[in-house]
Amino acid sequence: MIMMKEGKAFVTPQGILYMENYYSCGYALKNEWFLKAREKIGLITILYEPSNPSVILLVHENQIIPANLLLRSSELPKENHLYFRMINYYKKLLAEKKKRQSTRSDLRKGKKILKLKQ
């Protein structure tokens, strides 16, 4: 038999904070708890199993809602870091390409103006 303990967690803009870990769930996202927490941090009753910190149960309006542990960026697999580095690299390349195209377009416009003046 699993023994659940009761506790209190904070609803913050970053997630549901309990024991230095952040949790989230669809219910909280759908009801904009984290946006509302920008104005006022809330307190919620939870149930948890001390041997399993990956899930807590939120007690809210006569409902039990599971919330999952969020990974910190330092805990993401190396492949995820590589993926995000590649995305940022390609974003930078795209921005440079757009800048070059804009410069070329401006140069063409400048040549047309010069031709018109002559």
C-alpha positions as CSV (number, residue, x, y, z in Angstrom):
1,M,0.0,0.0,0.0
2,I,1.3,3.4,-1.0
3,M,1.4,6.0,1.8
4,M,0.8,9.5,0.6
5,K,1.8,12.5,2.7
6,E,0.2,15.9,2.6
7,G,2.1,19.1,2.0
8,K,1.8,22.7,0.7
9,A,3.3,23.9,-2.6
10,F,3.6,27.4,-4.0
11,V,2.1,28.3,-7.4
12,T,4.7,30.6,-9.0
13,P,5.2,32.0,-12.5
14,Q,7.9,29.3,-13.1
15,G,5.6,26.4,-12.0
16,I,4.4,24.7,-8.9
17,L,7.2,24.8,-6.4
18,Y,7.6,22.0,-3.8
19,M,10.8,21.0,-2.0
20,E,13.0,23.0,-4.5
21,N,11.5,21.3,-7.5
22,Y,9.0,22.7,-10.1
23,Y,6.0,20.8,-11.3
24,S,3.4,21.5,-13.9
25,C,0.2,20.0,-15.3
26,G,-2.3,20.7,-18.1
27,Y,-5.0,21.9,-15.7
28,A,-2.7,24.6,-14.3
29,L,-1.7,25.7,-17.8
30,K,-5.3,25.7,-19.1
31,N,-6.4,27.8,-16.1
32,E,-3.4,30.2,-16.4
33,W,-2.2,29.6,-12.9
34,F,1.3,30.6,-13.8
35,L,0.2,33.8,-15.4
36,K,-1.9,34.7,-12.5
37,A,1.0,33.9,-10.1
38,R,2.8,37.0,-11.6
39,E,0.4,39.1,-9.6
40,K,0.1,36.9,-6.6
41,I,1.8,33.7,-5.6
42,G,-0.6,31.1,-4.4
43,L,-0.5,28.2,-2.0
44,I,-2.0,24.7,-2.8
45,T,-2.4,21.5,-0.9
46,I,-0.7,18.5,-2.4
47,L,-0.3,14.8,-1.8
48,Y,3.0,13.2,-2.5
49,E,4.9,9.9,-2.1
50,P,8.3,10.6,-0.5
51,S,10.0,7.9,-2.5
52,N,8.7,9.2,-5.9
53,P,9.4,12.9,-6.4
54,S,8.5,12.8,-10.1
55,V,4.8,13.3,-9.5
56,I,2.7,15.2,-6.9
57,L,-1.0,15.3,-6.7
58,L,-2.7,18.7,-6.4
59,V,-5.8,18.9,-4.3
60,H,-8.0,21.6,-5.9
61,E,-11.8,22.1,-5.8
62,N,-12.5,18.5,-4.7
63,Q,-10.2,17.1,-7.5
64,I,-7.0,15.3,-7.4
65,I,-4.8,16.5,-10.3
66,P,-1.4,14.9,-11.1
67,A,1.5,17.3,-11.7
68,N,4.8,16.2,-13.2
69,L,8.3,17.2,-12.3
70,L,9.9,19.7,-14.7
71,L,13.5,19.1,-15.8
72,R,16.0,21.8,-15.3
73,S,17.9,22.8,-18.5
74,S,21.1,21.3,-16.9
75,E,19.4,17.9,-16.7
76,L,18.3,17.7,-20.3
77,P,20.0,15.1,-22.4
78,K,23.0,16.3,-24.4
79,E,21.1,15.7,-27.6
80,N,18.6,18.4,-26.5
81,H,21.4,20.9,-25.9
82,L,22.8,20.1,-29.4
83,Y,19.4,20.5,-30.9
84,F,18.9,24.0,-29.3
85,R,22.4,25.0,-30.3
86,M,21.6,24.0,-33.9
87,I,18.3,25.9,-33.9
88,N,20.0,29.1,-32.6
89,Y,22.8,28.7,-35.2
90,Y,20.2,28.5,-38.1
91,K,18.2,31.4,-36.6
92,K,21.4,33.4,-36.7
93,L,22.1,32.4,-40.3
94,L,18.6,33.3,-41.4
95,A,18.9,36.7,-39.7
96,E,22.2,37.3,-41.5
97,K,20.7,36.3,-44.8
98,K,17.7,38.6,-44.4
99,K,20.1,41.4,-43.5
100,R,22.1,40.8,-46.7
101,Q,18.9,40.7,-48.8
102,S,17.8,44.0,-47.2
103,T,21.1,45.6,-47.9
104,R,21.1,44.4,-51.5
105,S,17.5,45.8,-51.9
106,D,18.6,49.1,-50.5
107,L,21.6,49.2,-52.9
108,R,19.3,48.5,-55.9
109,K,17.0,51.3,-54.8
110,G,20.0,53.6,-54.5
111,K,21.1,52.8,-58.0
112,K,17.6,53.5,-59.4
113,I,17.6,56.8,-57.6
114,L,21.1,57.7,-59.1
115,K,19.9,56.7,-62.6
116,L,16.8,58.9,-62.2
117,K,18.9,61.9,-61.2
118,Q,21.3,61.6,-64.2
